[in-house]
Amino acid sequence: MVEHYTLLQELLRRGRTDVRLNYNTNFTKLVFKHTDILDLWNQFDCVSVGASLDANWKRGELMRYGLDWKEIITNRERMLEKCPTVDFFISTTLSIMNSYNIVDFHKEWTDRGLIKAQDFNINILLDPEYYRLDVLPKEMKNEIVKLYEKHIVWLEPQDSLSRATQGFKSAINYMQATDNSKLIPELLKKFDQLDKHREENFF
């Protein structure tokens, strides 16, 4: 948005670099009309960026239609190089679609040095209902519980904020609290509709 850059330029003109800038972004575009946002962020005292990313590579591109995962990686690497002090964290929406892959995504970005293990915030999807974790059948829920419990063992010693750890624990509790597996036919119907519209194949 033009207004975003106009606002930042006006804050800089007035010398108000002491304000706190908080972002919730899909993190796809960092350059707008020849202006690199990284050059502007570097001039502010406190910038926090929450990237709405739900999965990595092809899964990430499927879940956020139009996303180019290589571009996301490039953006984060550029940010680390040009703005290493800007606070950055993943703000992921956890649903049935990324329930298995989320631990791989978390570990990959941590292992590559793109985030610290604690910089991973989980938002549990509530709507639409057919995408919720509690739609999974019991045997798959049991697999997810084992997967997350193992992940928590890896994560907890690195998570001084406890934010990421609590996210995975909350996901287990939420998933186990109710059984909405009756919505599986509706879920499969939705997958089929999206696949035909986008000429993709979820499975």
C-alpha angles and dihedrals in degrees: 000000000000089000091062093059092040089056094049092047090050092050089051091048090054093045092243098144089135094080120105116242116205121187135190104187143156084230094223102123126037098163123067123179092338092312115121110209089209090067090055097043090055089065096057126083098223126025125164122188123192110191115207099219122147106181141356133259117340094000090052091050091048094050095045101040112217094024119138106208095197088056090053091053091048091049092053093046091050090048092052089050099045103027108025093156096054110108111244131181139162115248103194129183109222116213140146089278097063099025094113099032099049095085092052090050092049094048095044094054091045094048091048091052093242091125138002113252091251093055095085120103120191122209111189112223115236103171139080088037096216090065094053123116093239090067090074115105117251097259091054092046088055090053091049092050091054091046094051095042090054090047092051090055088057094041107042099071089053096045110085090164093051087213097118094040092051090049093060092043091051090049091056092049093046094047093049097045097076141018115227097158087127085080094063093099089053090048093051091048090054092049089052092050093050093045092054093046095047097032090237137124117228095195 
